[in-house]
Amino acid sequence: MTDVPACVLMILLGSILALWGVQLARILSSIIFSAFLGYIAWKYSYTAWGSLALSIILLLLGLLVGFALGFILLRFSISLVIAYILASILVNNPYHLVALVIILTLLFFALSRVLLSVVLAITGTLMVYKGLTMLGINVIITLPLCIILGIIGIYNQRKRRL
């Protein structure tokens, strides 16, 4: 017996991820980084100077700067993590590791706009596929539907740039 609400939720979230994954990831990254910088600005400015007005101004400034940096940091952080994993597999020397991480980070950052779109669209499509098959829908219907969703998702994420 399958859990129908969980399957429907998986299909819904997979569709959102497949169609708008990069935009959603950027928005969430911006909101989280904005809240983090705003909190840090508030906390340390109030303890350092004890001024409520200055802390509020720095809080708002931290929110704005954090929201703007959130768009850039998502692609950079993903590129850095992938570059480190790959470089640590390929080399053992720490100097070569740092050099390779820098080079690969720059390369992956340049390619990340396309790679993120493809990975998020495929992940969302696989979620939809799993949800539909768990509901008992035939693979002959599910597979072409998911392929079409994946193609539309990649196209939609590539044409929309935030």
N, C-alpha and C positions, 0 to 999 in steps of 0.2 A: 504494500500500500504506500503510495507516495503522498507527500505533504504538499497538497495543491497550492496553498498560499505561498509557501517557500519557492515553489517552481515558478509561480507567476511573478514573484518579487525578483527572482533570478533573471527571468526573461526581461522584465522592465529595466532593471539596473544594467543588464548586459546591453540592451538596446541603447540606453543613454550613453554608456561607455563607448559603444561602437560608433555612435554618431557624433558625440560631442566630448570625447575623452580628453583631448588636449586642452580644450577650452575649460572644461571642468577642473582639470588638474591645475591649470594656471590660476584660476579663480581661487581655488582652495589654498594653493600655495601662497597667494597674495594675502588672503585673509589671515592665515596662520602666522605668516611672517610679520604682518602688520600688527597683529595683537601682541606678538612677542616683543617687537621693538617698542611699541607703545607702553607696554608694562615695564620694560627695562628702563625706559626714559622716565616714566613716572616714579618708579621705586627709587632709583638712584639720585634723581634730581631732588626729590623731596627729602631724602635722608641727608643729602649733601648740603642743601641750602635752606631747607625748611620753609620754602615759599610755595604756597598752594597755587598762586597764579602762574608762577614760572613752571611749576610741575604740569599744570594743565596745558600750557603752551607747548612744552616739550613732549607731552603725551600726544597731542594732536600732530605735531611735527613727526614724531616717531610713527604714528599710524600712517601718515601720508607717505613717508619715505619707505616704510616697510611694505606698503601695498605696491609701490612702484618696483621695489627690488624683488618682490615675490615672483614677478613675471620672469625676470632674468635668472634668479637663483634656481628655479625648477630645472631648467635645461642644463645649467652649469653643474648642479649637484648630481644629477643623473649621469652626465658625461664624466664627471670626476670618479664616481663610484665604478662605472663600467671600465674606465681606463685603468683604475687601480687593480681591479680584479684581473683584467687581461694581462697587465704588465707584471703582476706578481706571479702569474702562471709562467710567463715567458722568461723572466730574468731573476737572478738571485742577488746580484750586486746592488747595494743600496743606491749608488750613484746612477747606475744604469736604470734602476727602477724609477727614480725621480725624473730623469730625463724622458724616459718612455711614457710615464704618466702625464707629463706636461704635453708632450706631442700628441698622445692619444686623446687627452682631454680636449685639446683644440680641434682635433679631427672630429671627435664625436659631437662636440658642441656645434660644429658646422653642419653635421648630418642629423642632429637630434630632432630638428623640425620634422623631417620625413620619418625617421625611425620611431619617434614617439607616436606619430599618427598611425603608422602601420601596427605597432605593438598594441596600442590601446584598442584599435579597431578589431584586431584579431582576438584579443582577450575578451572584448565585449561580445563578439560573434560566437566564441566558444561557450560563453555563459548562456547565451540564447539557445545554442544547440543543445547543451546539456539540459537546460530547463524544459525545452520542447520534448526531448527524448524521454525525460523522466515523467512527463505527462502521458507518455504512450503514443505520441504522434509518430507516424511512420517516417523512417529515415529518407525515403524517396521524396517526401514533401519537405522535410526539415532541412536536408542538405542544400538543395538549390536555394531555398529561402535564406539560409544563413550565408551562402556565398554572395547572394545579391546584397544582403545587409552589410557584409564586410566590404564589398566594393563601394557601396554608397557611403559607408562610414569613412573609408580612406579618402574618398573624393571630398566629402563634406568637411573633414578635418583639415585637409590640405588647402581647400579654397578659402576657408575662414581663418584668418590670422588675427589674433588679438594684439 
